[in-house]
Amino acid sequence: MTNLTSAGIINRTPDEIKAIVNEMPLAELAATFGALDPRARVTIFRMLEKRKALELFEYLEARDQAELISAIGDPESAQLLGQLEPDDRARLIEELPAKVAKRLLA
């Protein structure tokens, strides 16, 4: 198991980290993703291939999804919301702070 917070990852280049996180099994990635600080989560999330990012996002709990949406910015958030199933999108919007939800739905 590769731990995203281990010294082995910290001492790697961004390209190496990108390769590692994109090759990690989803359950392993999700398990270690939660241990990262919010800024590191956004950085790692942006390194993921689009398909892998969506898979990880869907795997996360609604609360973690809402925190990530709030942190990554409107254009990326709107794109991500558009890729979710309608029921998942509605559940996530309910978890978001009202201000963030309104901004994304505008």
NUSE-182337 format. One line per 2 residues: number of its first residue (from 1); their letters; for each residue x, y, z of N, C-alpha, C. Coordinates in steps of 0.05 Angstrom, whole numbers, plus 5000, padded with zeros to 4 digits. Layout:
! NUSE-182337
NUM = A = X/Y/Z/X/Y/Z/X/Y/Z ~ ... .
This chain:
! NUSE-182337
1 = MT = 5017/4976/5000/5000/5000/5000/5018/5025/5000 ~ 5012/5043/4982/5027/5068/4980/5012/5089/4996 .
3 = NL = 5025/5100/5016/5012/5121/5032/5019/5148/5021 ~ 4999/5164/5014/5004/5190/5002/5019/5209/5021 .
5 = TS = 5019/5204/5047/5032/5222/5065/5060/5211/5073 ~ 5068/5189/5062/5094/5177/5069/5117/5194/5057 .
7 = AG = 5140/5191/5069/5164/5205/5059/5170/5196/5030 ~ 5164/5172/5023/5169/5163/4996/5154/5179/4975 .
9 = II = 5130/5188/4982/5115/5205/4963/5124/5234/4964 ~ 5129/5244/4988/5137/5272/4992/5163/5278/4976 .
11 = NR = 5181/5259/4974/5206/5264/4960/5205/5259/4930 ~ 5182/5255/4919/5179/5250/4891/5171/5275/4875 .
13 = TP = 5175/5275/4849/5168/5297/4832/5138/5297/4828 ~ 5126/5319/4820/5097/5320/4814/5089/5299/4793 .
15 = DE = 5106/5295/4773/5099/5275/4752/5099/5247/4764 ~ 5117/5241/4782/5118/5215/4795/5093/5211/4813 .
17 = IK = 5086/5232/4828/5062/5230/4845/5037/5226/4828 ~ 5036/5240/4806/5013/5238/4788/5010/5209/4778 .
19 = AI = 5032/5197/4770/5032/5169/4761/5023/5150/4783 ~ 5034/5155/4807/5027/5137/4830/4997/5139/4836 .
21 = VN = 4986/5163/4839/4958/5165/4847/4939/5155/4826 ~ 4947/5158/4801/4930/5148/4779/4931/5117/4777 .
23 = EM = 4951/5105/4788/4953/5076/4787/4943/5062/4812 ~ 4938/5078/4833/4928/5067/4859/4900/5055/4855 .
25 = PL = 4895/5033/4868/4867/5023/4869/4849/5043/4882 ~ 4825/5045/4873/4806/5066/4883/4802/5065/4913 .
27 = AE = 4798/5042/4924/4794/5040/4953/4818/5050/4969 ~ 4842/5043/4959/4867/5052/4972/4870/5082/4970 .
29 = LA = 4864/5093/4947/4866/5122/4942/4846/5136/4961 ~ 4822/5127/4962/4801/5140/4978/4808/5138/5008 .
31 = AT = 4820/5116/5016/4827/5113/5045/4848/5133/5053 ~ 4868/5137/5036/4889/5155/5043/4882/5185/5037 .
33 = FG = 4864/5189/5018/4856/5216/5010/4845/5231/5035 ~ 4829/5217/5051/4817/5230/5074/4837/5239/5095 .
35 = AL = 4860/5227/5095/4881/5234/5115/4896/5259/5108 ~ 4893/5268/5083/4907/5292/5074/4894/5318/5083 .
37 = DP = 4909/5339/5085/4897/5365/5091/4882/5374/5066 ~ 4863/5393/5069/4846/5401/5047/4862/5411/5022 .
39 = RA = 4883/5425/5027/4899/5435/5005/4912/5413/4989 ~ 4923/5393/5003/4935/5370/4990/4914/5353/4975 .
41 = RV = 4890/5352/4986/4868/5337/4972/4863/5349/4945 ~ 4861/5376/4944/4855/5390/4919/4878/5384/4899 .
43 = TI = 4903/5386/4909/4926/5382/4892/4926/5354/4880 ~ 4921/5334/4897/4921/5306/4888/4897/5302/4869 .
45 = FR = 4874/5313/4876/4850/5310/4859/4855/5321/4831 ~ 4869/5343/4829/4875/5355/4803/4895/5339/4787 .
47 = ML = 4911/5323/4801/4930/5306/4787/4917/5281/4775 ~ 4893/5275/4783/4880/5250/4774/4870/5254/4745 .
49 = EK = 4871/5232/4730/4858/5232/4704/4828/5236/4708 ~ 4815/5247/4689/4787/5255/4692/4769/5231/4701 .
51 = RK = 4773/5208/4689/4757/5185/4697/4762/5177/4726 ~ 4787/5176/4734/4795/5169/4761/4785/5189/4781 .
53 = AL = 4786/5215/4774/4776/5236/4792/4746/5232/4797 ~ 4731/5226/4776/4702/5222/4779/4697/5198/4796 .
55 = EL = 4711/5176/4791/4708/5152/4807/4714/5157/4837 ~ 4736/5172/4842/4742/5178/4870/4721/5196/4882 .
57 = FE = 4712/5216/4868/4692/5234/4878/4666/5219/4885 ~ 4658/5201/4868/4633/5185/4873/4637/5166/4897 .
59 = YL = 4661/5158/4902/4668/5140/4924/4667/5154/4951 ~ 4673/5180/4951/4674/5195/4976/4647/5199/4989 .
61 = EA = 4646/5202/5015/4622/5209/5029/4613/5237/5021 ~ 4587/5242/5023/4575/5268/5015/4589/5291/5028 .
63 = RD = 4595/5289/5054/4609/5311/5068/4636/5317/5056 ~ 4651/5295/5049/4677/5299/5037/4675/5310/5009 .
65 = QA = 4654/5302/4995/4649/5313/4968/4644/5343/4970 ~ 4627/5351/4989/4620/5379/4993/4645/5396/4999 .
67 = EL = 4662/5385/5017/4687/5400/5023/4705/5403/4999 ~ 4707/5382/4983/4723/5383/4959/4712/5403/4939 .
69 = IS = 4686/5402/4935/4673/5421/4916/4678/5450/4925 ~ 4675/5455/4951/4680/5482/4961/4708/5491/4956 .
71 = AI = 4727/5473/4956/4755/5479/4954/4766/5481/4926 ~ 4754/5468/4906/4766/5467/4880/4759/5489/4861 .
73 = GD = 4738/5504/4866/4732/5527/4849/4708/5521/4831 ~ 4695/5542/4822/4670/5539/4808/4671/5524/4781 .
75 = PE = 4689/5531/4762/4688/5517/4736/4692/5487/4739 ~ 4711/5478/4755/4716/5450/4760/4693/5437/4774 .
77 = SA = 4682/5451/4794/4660/5441/4809/4635/5437/4792 ~ 4629/5456/4775/4606/5454/4757/4609/5431/4738 .
79 = QL = 4633/5427/4728/4638/5405/4709/4634/5378/4724 ~ 4645/5377/4748/4642/5352/4763/4613/5346/4770 .
81 = LG = 4598/5366/4778/4570/5363/4784/4555/5353/4760 ~ 4562/5363/4736/4548/5355/4712/4553/5326/4704 .
83 = QL = 4574/5314/4715/4580/5286/4708/4567/5267/4727 ~ 4555/5277/4749/4542/5259/4769/4514/5251/4760 .
85 = EP = 4505/5229/4770/4477/5220/4766/4460/5241/4780 ~ 4435/5245/4770/4418/5266/4782/4413/5262/4812 .
87 = DD = 4409/5237/4821/4405/5232/4850/4429/5239/4866 ~ 4453/5232/4856/4478/5238/4870/4482/5269/4870 .
89 = RA = 4475/5282/4848/4478/5311/4847/4460/5324/4868 ~ 4436/5316/4870/4417/5327/4889/4427/5323/4917 .
91 = RL = 4436/5299/4923/4446/5292/4950/4470/5310/4957 ~ 4488/5315/4938/4511/5331/4943/4503/5360/4947 .
93 = IE = 4485/5371/4931/4477/5399/4933/4465/5404/4961 ~ 4451/5384/4971/4439/5387/4998/4461/5389/5019 .
95 = EL = 4484/5377/5015/4506/5378/5034/4522/5404/5032 ~ 4521/5417/5010/4537/5441/5006/4526/5465/5022 .
97 = PA = 4544/5483/5031/4534/5507/5043/4516/5522/5022 ~ 4495/5535/5031/4476/5548/5014/4489/5567/4994 .
99 = KV = 4509/5582/5003/4523/5601/4986/4537/5587/4963 ~ 4550/5565/4969/4565/5549/4948/4545/5537/4929 .
101 = AK = 4524/5525/4939/4503/5513/4922/4491/5533/4903 ~ 4484/5556/4913/4472/5577/4896/4492/5586/4874 .
103 = RL = 4517/5589/4881/4537/5597/4862/4540/5576/4840 ~ 4540/5551/4847/4544/5530/4827/4519/5526/4810 .
105 = LA = 4496/5531/4820/4471/5527/4805/4464/5552/4788 ~ 4478/5574/4792/4472/5598/4777/4482/5596/4748 .
